[in-house]
């Protein structure tokens, strides 16, 4: 019985305790963090071991590989990639160049991931960069306007898909206006709904056809008093309604400081609100067990969405990686940000 959650692991290999847990709990997927990564062979081994434990070779393996501050794979074994603000700056100079760079960067990230057996990247970030907001998004954003962010995010998603990797749209319906870091505390946004619909929500509406999305642990008082992840109203009325997203909806990490209650209560509340699967990242066994105990079997509409999401993945297209990396470096040379300038200066 596959359960509707994605789990983390504690280290660079699957421990005996984790092995037993995985066989019994049968999570839908695995997410990797820096603590799980040493070298390419080791990463491939932990993924193979995980898939053997759950008995499904098509089980999704996820990672946050954005570039900039958020990349779990990095030197010396993998290239460093630029933050989203670099694509934003290139777009301001030449929209076509910004789009091309974003797509090519994502295609190269996909090549890194696909070689290891990682099939899902928690990218693109469709949050706006807005004044007065917490820096948790900051230079991860592709810009300040919905059209620009949607265009760059669509290019990133296309690059990942061409490389055989599924994109996850985040953080739906928008984290860019939040004045707190949801890893630590609960952000509350008091902006009126008409403004939200033309700003924060708008890039997600433009990208609603993507196969997977991750919720924001953010309260929008114009819609509900609960954070989006645990709000039936937000998910039904905004995410599924106004935005029109019908793909697989996964929660952001339920162990983050924004959510209240026990890990089990957070898990149950996320599923009851309308998340299809719950994400738990920290690899702490007691919490992993609590998530599993409070997670239902993946069935019904959620299962349909999960099947459809995985079916959207296609074999990677042919690419000359060496030539592509040369082209990518040449394009990035046009950006002052990629040469070490202050990333906060980007629009």
C-alpha positions in Angstrom: 0.0 0.0 0.0 1.7 3.1 -1.2 1.2 6.0 1.2 0.7 9.6 0.2 3.9 11.1 1.5 7.5 11.8 0.4 10.2 11.1 2.9 13.7 12.1 3.5 16.6 10.0 4.9 19.1 10.8 7.6 22.5 10.2 5.8 24.4 9.0 2.8 23.1 5.5 2.9 19.9 3.7 3.9 20.2 2.6 7.5 18.8 -0.8 8.7 16.1 1.1 10.6 15.2 3.2 7.6 15.2 0.0 5.5 12.5 -1.5 7.7 10.5 1.7 7.8 10.5 2.0 4.0 9.4 -1.5 3.4 6.5 -1.1 5.9 5.5 2.5 5.2 6.0 2.5 1.4 6.2 6.2 0.8 5.3 7.6 -2.6 8.7 9.2 -3.1 12.1 10.3 -1.7 13.6 13.7 -1.4 17.4 14.2 -1.1 19.3 16.9 0.7 23.0 17.8 1.1 23.3 15.5 4.1 22.4 12.6 1.7 25.0 13.6 -0.9 28.7 12.8 -1.1 29.7 11.7 -4.6 27.9 10.5 -7.8 28.3 6.8 -7.2 27.1 7.1 -3.6 24.0 9.1 -4.7 23.1 6.6 -7.3 23.5 3.8 -4.7 21.3 5.4 -2.2 18.6 5.9 -4.8 18.9 2.3 -6.0 18.7 1.1 -2.4 15.6 3.2 -1.7 13.9 1.9 -4.8 14.7 -1.7 -3.9 13.3 -1.1 -0.4 9.9 0.1 -1.7 9.9 -2.4 -4.6 9.1 0.2 -7.3 11.7 1.2 -9.8 9.6 4.1 -11.0 9.3 5.7 -7.6 10.0 9.5 -7.9 13.2 10.8 -6.4 13.1 14.6 -5.8 15.7 17.3 -5.0 15.8 21.1 -4.7 18.3 22.0 -7.4 17.5 25.6 -8.2 20.9 27.3 -8.4 22.3 30.0 -6.3 21.6 29.5 -2.6 19.5 26.5 -3.1 21.3 23.6 -4.8 21.9 20.3 -3.1 24.4 19.1 -5.7 27.5 21.2 -6.1 31.3 21.4 -6.7 33.5 19.4 -6.9 31.3 16.8 -8.4 28.6 18.9 -10.0 28.6 22.4 -11.5 27.3 25.5 -9.6 24.3 27.1 -11.2 23.2 30.7 -11.0 20.3 32.1 -8.9 17.1 33.0 -10.6 18.0 36.7 -10.4 20.7 36.1 -13.1 18.1 35.0 -15.6 16.0 38.1 -14.5 18.9 40.4 -15.3 19.6 38.8 -18.7 15.9 39.0 -19.5 16.0 42.8 -18.8 18.9 43.1 -21.2 17.3 40.9 -23.9 14.2 38.8 -23.2 15.1 36.1 -25.7 18.5 35.7 -24.1 17.0 35.5 -20.6 14.6 32.8 -21.7 17.3 30.9 -23.6 19.6 31.0 -20.6 16.9 29.8 -18.2 15.9 26.9 -20.4 19.5 25.8 -21.1 20.5 26.1 -17.4 17.5 23.9 -16.5 18.4 21.4 -19.3 21.9 21.1 -17.9 20.6 20.6 -14.3 18.3 17.9 -15.7 21.3 16.2 -17.2 23.1 16.1 -13.8 20.0 14.7 -12.1 19.0 12.2 -14.7 22.5 10.7 -14.6 22.0 9.9 -10.9 18.4 8.6 -11.2 16.8 11.7 -9.8 13.5 12.2 -11.6 12.0 15.3 -10.1 13.4 18.8 -9.4 11.5 21.2 -7.1 11.8 24.0 -9.6 10.7 26.5 -11.1 10.1 29.1 -8.4 7.2 31.3 -9.6 7.2 33.5 -6.5 7.5 37.2 -7.2 10.3 39.4 -5.7 8.5 42.1 -3.9 9.7 45.0 -1.8 9.5 44.6 2.0 9.4 40.8 1.8 11.6 38.4 3.7 14.8 37.4 2.0 13.9 33.7 1.9 12.9 34.1 -1.7 15.0 37.1 -2.7 17.4 36.3 -5.6 15.7 33.0 -6.1 12.9 34.8 -7.9 12.8 35.5 -11.6 11.6 39.0 -11.3 9.0 41.4 -9.9 6.2 41.2 -12.5 3.9 38.2 -13.2 4.5 38.0 -17.0 8.3 38.0 -16.7 8.3 35.4 -13.9 5.9 33.2 -15.7 7.9 33.4 -18.9 11.2 32.5 -17.3 9.6 29.8 -15.1 8.0 28.2 -18.2 11.4 28.1 -19.9 12.9 26.4 -16.8 10.1 23.9 -16.7 10.6 23.2 -20.4 14.3 22.6 -20.0 13.8 20.2 -17.1 11.2 18.2 -19.1 13.5 18.1 -22.2 16.1 16.5 -19.9 13.7 13.8 -18.6 13.1 15.5 -15.2 9.7 16.5 -13.9 9.3 20.1 -12.6 7.6 21.1 -9.4 6.0 24.6 -9.5 6.6 26.4 -6.2 5.4 27.9 -3.9 1.7 27.9 -4.9 -0.1 30.3 -4.6 2.9 32.5 -3.9 5.5 33.1 -1.2 7.1 36.3 -2.6 5.1 38.7 -0.5 5.7 36.9 2.8 7.5 39.0 5.4 8.7 36.0 7.4 10.7 32.8 6.5 8.2 29.9 6.6 11.1 27.6 7.6 11.1 29.5 11.0 7.6 31.1 11.5 4.2 31.6 9.9 4.1 34.4 7.3 0.8 36.3 7.2 -0.1 38.3 4.1 -2.9 40.9 4.5 -3.1 42.0 0.9 -6.6 42.2 -0.7 -7.6 39.4 -3.0 -7.9 41.5 -6.2 -4.3 42.6 -5.8 -3.2 39.0 -5.1 -5.0 37.8 -8.2 -3.1 40.2 -10.5 0.3 39.8 -8.8 1.2 36.8 -6.6 -1.3 34.3 -8.0 -0.9 35.3 -11.6 2.3 33.5 -12.5 0.9 30.3 -11.1 -2.3 30.7 -13.1 -0.1 31.0 -16.3 1.7 27.8 -15.4 -1.3 25.8 -14.2 -0.7 23.0 -16.8 2.5 21.9 -15.1 2.3 18.3 -13.6 3.3 19.1 -10.0 3.2 22.0 -7.5 4.3 22.6 -4.0 2.2 24.7 -1.5 3.3 27.7 0.4 3.1 27.7 4.2 1.6 31.2 4.0 -1.6 32.7 5.4 -3.5 35.0 3.0 -6.1 36.7 5.2 -8.2 37.7 2.2 -8.9 34.0 1.7 -8.6 32.2 5.0 -6.9 32.3 8.5 -5.1 29.1 7.8 -1.9 28.7 5.8 -2.4 27.6 2.2 -1.0 24.1 2.9 -3.8 23.3 5.5 -6.6 25.5 4.1 -9.4 23.7 2.3 -10.7 27.1 1.1 -7.3 28.1 -0.3 -6.8 24.8 -2.1 -10.3 24.5 -3.5 -11.1 28.1 -4.2 -7.7 29.5 -5.3 -5.3 26.7 -6.2 -7.8 24.4 -7.9 -10.2 27.2 -8.6 -8.8 30.6 -9.7 -5.4 29.3 -10.6 -6.8 26.2 -12.2 -4.1 23.8 -11.2 -5.2 20.2 -11.5 -1.9 18.4 -11.2 -0.3 16.7 -8.2 -0.3 19.0 -5.2 2.3 18.3 -2.6 2.8 20.2 0.6 5.9 22.0 1.5 7.9 20.3 4.3 5.5 19.7 7.2 8.4 19.9 9.7 8.9 23.6 8.9 8.3 26.2 11.7 5.3 27.8 10.0 2.9 25.0 10.8 1.3 24.4 14.2 0.6 21.1 16.0 2.4 17.8 16.0 3.9 16.4 12.9 1.0 13.9 12.7 -1.5 16.7 13.0 0.2 18.8 10.3 0.2 15.7 8.1 -3.4 15.0 8.6 -4.4 18.6 8.2 -2.5 19.0 4.9 -4.2 15.9 3.4 -7.6 16.9 4.7 -7.2 20.3 3.1 -6.7 18.8 -0.3 -2.9 18.2 -0.7 -2.4 15.0 -2.6 0.8 14.0 -1.0 2.7 15.3 2.1 6.4 16.2 2.1 8.6 15.5 5.1 12.2 16.3 4.7 14.4 16.1 7.9 15.1 12.4 8.1 14.2 12.1 11.8 12.8 8.6 12.2 10.3 9.4 15.0 8.8 12.1 12.8 8.9 9.9 9.7 6.9 7.3 11.6 4.4 9.8 12.7 3.9 11.1 9.2 3.4 7.5 7.9 0.9 6.8 10.7 -1.2 9.8 9.7 -1.0 9.4 6.0 -3.6 7.6 4.0 -3.2 5.3 1.1 -2.6 7.1 -2.2 -5.9 6.5 -3.9 -8.8 8.1 -5.7 -8.2 11.5 -7.3 -4.9 11.9 -5.6 -3.7 8.6 -7.2 -5.0 9.8 -10.6 -3.0 13.0 -10.3 0.1 11.1 -9.2 -0.1 8.7 -12.1 -0.7 11.6 -14.6 2.3 13.5 -13.1 4.7 10.6 -13.5 3.4 10.0 -17.0 4.4 13.5 -18.0 8.0 12.5 -17.8 9.6 11.6 -21.1 13.1 10.3 -22.1 15.7 13.0 -22.2 16.3 14.6 -25.6 19.7 14.3 -27.2 22.2 17.1 -26.2 25.9 17.7 -26.5 26.6 18.5 -22.9 30.1 19.9 -23.4 28.9 22.3 -26.1 25.9 23.2 -24.1 28.0 24.1 -21.0 30.2 26.3 -23.2 27.2 28.1 -24.6 25.7 28.5 -21.1 28.9 30.0 -19.8 29.1 32.4 -22.7 25.5 33.6 -22.1 26.1 34.1 -18.4 29.2 36.3 -19.1 26.6 38.9 -20.1 25.3 39.1 -16.5 27.0 41.2 -13.8 25.3 39.0 -11.2 26.9 35.8 -12.4 30.3 37.6 -12.1 29.8 38.2 -8.4 27.8 41.5 -8.2 25.3 42.0 -5.5 22.3 39.8 -6.3 20.0 42.1 -4.4 20.5 44.7 -7.1 18.4 42.7 -9.6 14.8 43.8 -10.4 
